[in-house]
Amino acid sequence: MTSSENTVRRKVICFSDFDGTIFMQDTGHVLFDKYGCGAEQRRSLDEQIKSGERSFRDVSEQMWASLNVPFDNGFEVLKETLEIDPGFREFHQFCLDNDIAFNVISAGLKPVLRKVLDTFLGEDESSRIEIVANDASINGSHWKPIWRHDSEAGHDKALSVNEARLQAREECEDGEVPLIVFIGDGVSDLPAAREADVLFARRGLRLEEYCQEHNIPYIGFDNFAEIKREVRAILAEDQEKTQGVGKPLRFNPRANMWRRVSSKQAIPRFVALTPSKEERMFLWPETFSEYKPDQHMDDAATKTQSAKTAVHS
């Protein structure tokens, strides 16, 4: 461990996607293809999501409902099919050694992800990983997602990331904003990825392509061994910057604006700088949804109106 890693520094929170990131395959796809709707119909349903014809939540409910297998039997095909990134265990140990909170963040089902981690990592190591995902009701051969959020995505990953950020900030006596690291592979990760200070995108996949197309700062990776090397360097850079020395950090400028937000509940000013209305709607669907007079004006609605005022001012 280097001296910079031994130095007291601000809190670091790492979020990683699961399917296609920690594991090379998608757990849901493996199950659907073997015990559910089948690969051909799954691809057809995926196209309905991509085209906008149906929501992710709607299509996912149909896919999970198509399964006709008990949990334990279904898990056998996962154990036989899934491949874990060869550098993941070493990276996770690095996080433990350096007091980096590591979280899985996924649109999948928590019982499935936990069982996979228990099997591939062992229950002790698995228990040190927080899983932020949808729950599930599995009765016999019938599977039904229990969605984490009441949204078209089912799980608002951006909301989950920011909830963790605010909680960590509240736990710090000086109110310091934590450093958020996000690791992903697909466009579905983008809403959460845009909330991170440092973004890792698996090379050659859709998240990297999207980042390149839209000039979003990111670090490409092929395996978690590369992420470990980069995060170690970033910790040193962050410590130097905190002490007022060193080169500029490789941060996502939008997420880094959180440092300069005076109120914990404020809508970041960078929202107003988003290039287009379409991108704002995609990245912050709750914030930029159309206001309906018959809705209760709770805190979330109040923030929505404030954000709209900021954008149009």
C-alpha positions as CSV (number, residue, x, y, z in Angstrom):
1,M,0.0,0.0,0.0
2,T,1.4,3.4,-0.9
3,S,1.8,6.3,1.5
4,S,-0.9,8.2,-0.3
5,E,-3.3,5.4,0.4
6,N,-2.4,5.5,4.1
7,T,-3.1,9.2,4.2
8,V,-6.5,10.4,5.6
9,R,-8.7,11.3,2.6
10,R,-12.3,11.9,1.8
11,K,-14.7,9.1,1.5
12,V,-14.8,7.1,-1.8
13,I,-17.9,5.2,-3.0
14,C,-17.7,2.8,-5.9
15,F,-20.7,1.6,-7.8
16,S,-20.5,-1.1,-10.4
17,D,-23.0,-2.5,-12.8
18,F,-23.3,-6.3,-12.6
19,D,-24.4,-7.9,-16.0
20,G,-21.7,-7.4,-18.6
21,T,-19.4,-5.6,-16.2
22,I,-18.5,-7.8,-13.2
23,F,-19.8,-10.8,-15.1
24,M,-19.4,-11.2,-18.9
25,Q,-22.9,-12.5,-19.4
26,D,-26.3,-11.1,-18.5
27,T,-28.0,-13.1,-15.7
28,G,-31.5,-12.4,-17.0
29,H,-30.7,-13.2,-20.6
30,V,-29.2,-16.6,-19.6
31,L,-32.4,-17.5,-17.6
32,F,-34.9,-16.2,-20.3
33,D,-33.1,-18.0,-23.1
34,K,-33.0,-21.3,-21.2
35,Y,-36.2,-21.4,-19.2
36,G,-38.4,-18.5,-20.4
37,C,-39.4,-16.7,-23.6
38,G,-36.3,-17.9,-25.5
39,A,-33.5,-16.0,-27.2
40,E,-35.5,-15.0,-30.3
41,Q,-38.4,-13.5,-28.4
42,R,-36.1,-11.9,-25.9
43,R,-34.3,-10.1,-28.7
44,S,-37.6,-8.9,-30.1
45,L,-38.7,-7.6,-26.7
46,D,-35.3,-5.9,-26.3
47,E,-35.9,-4.0,-29.6
48,Q,-39.2,-2.8,-28.2
49,I,-37.3,-1.1,-25.4
50,K,-34.7,0.4,-27.7
51,S,-37.3,1.8,-30.0
52,G,-39.2,3.3,-27.2
53,E,-42.3,1.3,-28.0
54,R,-42.4,-0.1,-24.4
55,S,-40.7,0.7,-21.2
56,F,-37.9,-1.3,-19.7
57,R,-40.1,-2.1,-16.7
58,D,-43.0,-3.3,-18.8
59,V,-40.9,-5.6,-21.0
60,S,-38.9,-6.9,-18.0
61,E,-42.0,-7.9,-16.2
62,Q,-43.0,-9.9,-19.3
63,M,-39.6,-11.6,-19.5
64,W,-39.5,-12.5,-15.8
65,A,-43.1,-13.8,-15.9
66,S,-42.1,-16.1,-18.8
67,L,-39.8,-18.1,-16.5
68,N,-41.1,-21.5,-15.5
69,V,-38.4,-22.9,-13.3
70,P,-37.7,-23.0,-9.5
71,F,-35.0,-20.7,-8.3
72,D,-32.5,-23.4,-7.4
73,N,-32.9,-25.2,-10.7
74,G,-32.6,-21.9,-12.6
75,F,-29.5,-21.0,-10.8
76,E,-27.7,-24.2,-12.1
77,V,-27.5,-22.7,-15.6
78,L,-26.1,-19.5,-14.2
79,K,-23.4,-21.3,-12.4
80,E,-22.5,-23.2,-15.6
81,T,-22.6,-20.2,-17.9
82,L,-21.4,-17.1,-16.1
83,E,-17.8,-15.9,-16.3
84,I,-16.5,-13.4,-13.8
85,D,-14.0,-10.7,-14.8
86,P,-10.6,-12.1,-13.9
87,G,-9.5,-9.0,-12.1
88,F,-12.6,-8.4,-10.1
89,R,-11.7,-10.2,-6.8
90,E,-8.4,-8.4,-6.6
91,F,-10.1,-5.1,-7.2
92,H,-12.7,-5.8,-4.6
93,Q,-9.9,-6.7,-2.1
94,F,-8.2,-3.4,-3.0
95,C,-11.5,-1.6,-2.1
96,L,-11.6,-3.4,1.2
97,D,-8.0,-2.6,2.0
98,N,-8.5,1.1,1.2
99,D,-11.9,1.6,2.9
100,I,-13.7,2.2,-0.4
101,A,-17.4,1.3,-0.2
102,F,-18.1,-1.0,-3.1
103,N,-21.7,-1.5,-4.3
104,V,-23.3,-3.5,-7.1
105,I,-26.0,-1.3,-8.8
106,S,-28.3,-3.2,-11.2
107,A,-31.6,-3.3,-12.9
108,G,-31.7,-7.0,-12.1
109,L,-33.1,-9.0,-9.2
110,K,-31.3,-8.9,-5.9
111,P,-31.8,-12.5,-4.9
112,V,-30.3,-13.7,-8.2
113,L,-27.3,-11.4,-7.9
114,R,-26.6,-12.3,-4.3
115,K,-26.7,-16.0,-5.0
116,V,-24.3,-15.5,-7.9
117,L,-21.9,-13.5,-5.7
118,D,-22.2,-16.0,-2.9
119,T,-21.2,-18.8,-5.3
120,F,-18.4,-17.2,-7.2
121,L,-16.8,-15.2,-4.3
122,G,-17.9,-17.1,-1.2
123,E,-20.5,-15.9,1.3
124,D,-18.0,-14.0,3.5
125,E,-16.7,-11.8,0.6
126,S,-20.1,-11.5,-0.9
127,S,-21.5,-10.2,2.3
128,R,-19.2,-7.2,2.1
129,I,-20.8,-6.1,-1.2
130,E,-23.9,-4.0,-0.9
131,I,-26.4,-4.8,-3.7
132,V,-28.6,-1.9,-4.9
133,A,-31.2,-3.6,-7.1
134,N,-34.8,-4.6,-7.5
135,D,-36.2,-7.3,-5.2
136,A,-38.2,-10.3,-6.3
137,S,-41.1,-12.5,-5.4
138,I,-40.3,-16.1,-6.4
139,N,-43.0,-18.6,-5.6
140,G,-42.3,-22.1,-7.0
141,S,-41.7,-21.6,-10.7
142,H,-43.2,-18.1,-10.8
143,W,-41.0,-15.0,-10.8
144,K,-42.1,-11.4,-10.3
145,P,-39.9,-8.3,-9.9
146,I,-40.5,-6.0,-6.9
147,W,-39.3,-2.7,-8.3
148,R,-37.1,-0.4,-6.3
149,H,-38.7,2.8,-7.7
150,D,-42.0,3.7,-9.2
151,S,-40.6,4.6,-12.6
152,E,-40.5,3.3,-16.2
153,A,-37.0,1.9,-15.5
154,G,-38.1,0.2,-12.3
155,H,-34.7,1.1,-10.7
156,D,-33.6,4.8,-11.0
157,K,-29.9,4.2,-10.8
158,A,-29.1,7.9,-10.8
159,L,-31.4,8.4,-7.7
160,S,-29.7,5.5,-5.9
161,V,-26.2,7.1,-6.5
162,N,-27.3,10.5,-5.3
163,E,-29.0,9.0,-2.3
164,A,-25.7,7.4,-1.3
165,R,-23.8,10.6,-2.0
166,L,-26.1,12.7,0.3
167,Q,-26.1,10.0,3.0
168,A,-22.3,9.9,3.0
169,R,-22.1,13.7,3.0
170,E,-24.5,13.8,6.0
171,E,-22.3,11.3,7.9
172,C,-19.2,13.5,7.4
173,E,-18.8,16.0,10.2
174,D,-17.5,18.7,7.8
175,G,-20.2,17.9,5.2
176,E,-17.5,16.9,2.6
177,V,-18.8,15.5,-0.6
178,P,-17.6,11.9,-1.3
179,L,-15.8,10.9,-4.5
180,I,-18.2,8.7,-6.6
181,V,-16.7,6.1,-9.0
182,F,-19.0,4.3,-11.5
183,I,-18.2,1.2,-13.6
184,G,-20.5,0.1,-16.4
185,D,-20.9,-1.2,-19.9
186,G,-24.2,-0.2,-21.4
187,V,-26.3,2.9,-22.2
188,S,-28.7,1.8,-19.4
189,D,-25.9,2.7,-17.0
190,L,-25.7,6.3,-18.3
191,P,-28.1,8.0,-15.9
192,A,-26.1,6.8,-12.9
193,A,-22.8,7.2,-14.8
194,R,-23.5,10.9,-15.3
195,E,-23.8,11.4,-11.6
196,A,-20.3,9.9,-10.9
197,D,-17.1,11.9,-10.5
198,V,-15.1,9.2,-12.3
199,L,-16.6,6.9,-15.0
200,F,-15.2,3.6,-16.2
201,A,-16.7,2.2,-19.4
202,R,-15.9,-1.3,-20.7
203,R,-14.1,-0.9,-24.0
204,G,-15.9,-1.7,-27.3
205,L,-19.5,-1.6,-25.8
206,R,-22.3,0.8,-26.0
207,L,-21.5,3.0,-22.9
208,E,-18.1,3.8,-24.3
209,E,-19.6,4.5,-27.8
210,Y,-22.1,6.9,-26.2
211,C,-19.5,8.7,-24.2
212,Q,-17.4,9.2,-27.3
213,E,-20.4,10.4,-29.3
214,H,-21.4,12.9,-26.6
215,N,-17.9,13.9,-25.3
216,I,-18.6,12.5,-21.9
217,P,-15.4,12.1,-19.9
218,Y,-14.6,8.4,-19.1
219,I,-11.8,5.9,-18.6
220,G,-11.9,2.8,-20.8
221,F,-11.2,-0.6,-19.4
222,D,-10.9,-4.3,-20.5
223,N,-10.7,-5.8,-17.0
224,F,-10.8,-4.8,-13.3
225,A,-7.1,-5.0,-13.0
226,E,-6.9,-1.8,-15.1
227,I,-9.6,-0.2,-12.9
228,K,-7.5,-1.0,-9.8
229,R,-4.5,0.7,-11.3
230,E,-6.4,3.8,-12.4
231,V,-8.3,4.1,-9.0
232,R,-5.0,3.9,-7.1
233,A,-3.7,6.8,-9.2
234,I,-6.9,8.8,-8.8
235,L,-6.7,8.4,-5.0
236,A,-3.3,10.0,-5.1
237,E,-4.4,12.8,-7.4
238,D,-7.4,13.5,-5.2
239,Q,-5.3,13.7,-2.1
240,E,-2.9,16.1,-3.8
241,K,-5.8,18.2,-5.0
242,T,-7.3,18.2,-1.5
243,Q,-4.0,19.5,-0.2
244,G,-3.9,22.2,-2.8
245,V,-1.2,20.7,-5.1
246,G,-1.1,18.4,-8.1
247,K,-2.6,18.4,-11.5
248,P,-6.3,18.8,-12.3
249,L,-8.4,15.7,-11.5
250,R,-10.0,13.5,-14.2
251,F,-13.5,14.2,-13.0
252,N,-16.8,14.4,-14.8
253,P,-17.4,18.2,-14.7
254,R,-21.2,17.8,-14.2
255,A,-20.8,15.5,-11.2
256,N,-18.0,17.6,-9.8
257,M,-20.3,20.6,-9.6
258,W,-21.8,18.9,-6.5
259,R,-18.8,20.1,-4.6
260,R,-19.8,23.7,-5.1
261,V,-23.5,23.3,-4.3
262,S,-24.1,25.1,-1.0
263,S,-27.3,23.3,-0.1
264,K,-27.6,19.5,0.2
265,Q,-31.0,19.6,-1.4
266,A,-30.2,22.1,-4.2
267,I,-30.6,21.1,-7.9
268,P,-27.0,21.4,-9.3
269,R,-26.6,24.3,-11.7
270,F,-25.0,22.0,-14.3
271,V,-28.5,20.8,-15.2
272,A,-29.1,24.1,-17.0
273,L,-26.0,23.4,-19.2
274,T,-27.2,20.1,-20.7
275,P,-27.2,20.6,-24.5
276,S,-30.7,19.5,-25.4
277,K,-34.2,19.0,-23.9
278,E,-34.1,15.4,-25.1
279,E,-30.9,14.7,-23.2
280,R,-32.3,16.3,-20.1
281,M,-35.4,14.2,-20.3
282,F,-33.3,11.0,-20.7
283,L,-30.8,11.7,-18.0
284,W,-33.2,13.3,-15.4
285,P,-36.7,12.0,-16.3
286,E,-38.2,12.7,-12.8
287,T,-36.7,16.3,-12.7
288,F,-37.9,17.3,-16.2
289,S,-41.2,15.5,-16.4
290,E,-44.2,17.7,-17.3
291,Y,-45.9,19.2,-14.3
292,K,-49.5,18.0,-13.7
293,P,-51.7,20.3,-11.5
294,D,-53.5,17.3,-9.9
295,Q,-50.2,16.0,-8.5
296,H,-49.4,16.7,-4.8
297,M,-46.8,19.4,-4.5
298,D,-44.4,17.4,-2.4
299,D,-40.7,18.0,-2.1
300,A,-39.9,16.2,-5.4
301,A,-42.5,18.3,-7.3
302,T,-41.1,21.5,-5.8
303,K,-37.6,20.6,-7.0
304,T,-39.0,19.9,-10.5
305,Q,-40.4,23.4,-10.7
306,S,-37.2,24.9,-9.5
307,A,-35.2,22.9,-12.0
308,K,-37.5,24.1,-14.9
309,T,-37.1,27.7,-13.8
310,A,-33.3,27.3,-13.8
311,V,-33.3,25.8,-17.3
312,H,-35.5,28.5,-18.8
313,S,-33.9,31.4,-17.0
